[in-house]
Amino acid sequence: MLPSTRSLRRRDLAALVGAAVCWGLGTVVSKAALAEIAPVTLLAVQLASSLAVLTILMRAKGIPLRGEGRSLLGRLGLLNPGAAYALGLLGLASITASVSVLIWALEPMMIMLLAAVVLRERITPSLVALSIGAVVGIGVVVYDAGSIGGEGAGVVLALAGVACCATYTVITRRYIPDAHETSQVVLSQQAYAFALALVLVLFAAIVGGSPLPAGVSAPALASGIASGVLYYAAAYWLYLGALRRVPATIAAGSFYLIPIVGVAAGALILGERLDPSQWLGASIVLAAVLGILLRSSAPVASATSDAHRVEARSRPI
């Protein structure tokens, strides 16, 4: 028996929120690793950890590691998390964290525009208004008059990373419903991203950098591995699983939760304090995301009801 519309909707919404929580927590957990491991090397460590966990889980469930779907889906890993995170890290070298968060907050809007053009998804005024509200809320949370600033090159690199992620989501949404198994898509994409990360590590070594640290403490290594499992294995499995059924414009709305989860986790885990204005901004974001996610309920239910009515009319009397 097929699951009901309501159970599907709840499962997908839970998956989107879970992915955002994993991305937010993964960011906080990776802070300890970044203190000792170069960003490019950390990316390789995180992806290797994710691939190992995904392989073990898929073997345990009897899922073949290679699927029979479009190879394009796998190669999209070069875009995200490959090029997107590499560009984001390069951009972060010359801009502040606050500017970086604000730039990445534009990703759902970019996805919304691309989905409207490529996937013909409908954009309503309420969706636009809620998205703008979420970006404003994020701005209130991360705004720091003493740290806002940045170089033009860093902003361009960060925007290029956002464009890679937005393009990835729209193309993946177009083809992933035809894939047999979500985990196979995640594994394939991250294998491509891992190969790109190794190339970047090699390039950094050739140009005279020091991508491989002389010594890494156990807590830093554990943080790198744990953040990889959260950020890549868990988050992408949940997100792509929901993206099979949820429009890209709705799925992208959950991204607004990521910085809020990161800030909240930083307060709980690292002891960072939030002032009243930040709590206000977080409340605005949560309200906006709730509106974006819940607005997907009516179209789904309506479409299902219409299908049932058509089926009923077509039955012989």
MODARA-V55237 format. One record per run of one state. SS is the DSSP state (a for helix, b for strand, c for the rest). FROM is the first residue (numbers start at 1). TO is the last residue. If there is no record, write none. Layout:
ss = {SS/SS}
from = {FROM/FROM}
to = {TO/TO}
This chain:
ss = {c/a/c/a/c/a/c/b/c/a/c/a/c/a/c/b/c/a/c/a/c/a/c/a/c/a/c/a/c}
from = {1/5/35/39/61/71/93/95/96/97/105/107/120/125/143/150/151/152/179/182/207/218/244/248/254/256/270/276/315}
to = {4/34/38/60/70/92/94/95/96/104/106/119/124/142/149/150/151/178/181/206/217/243/247/253/255/269/275/314/317}
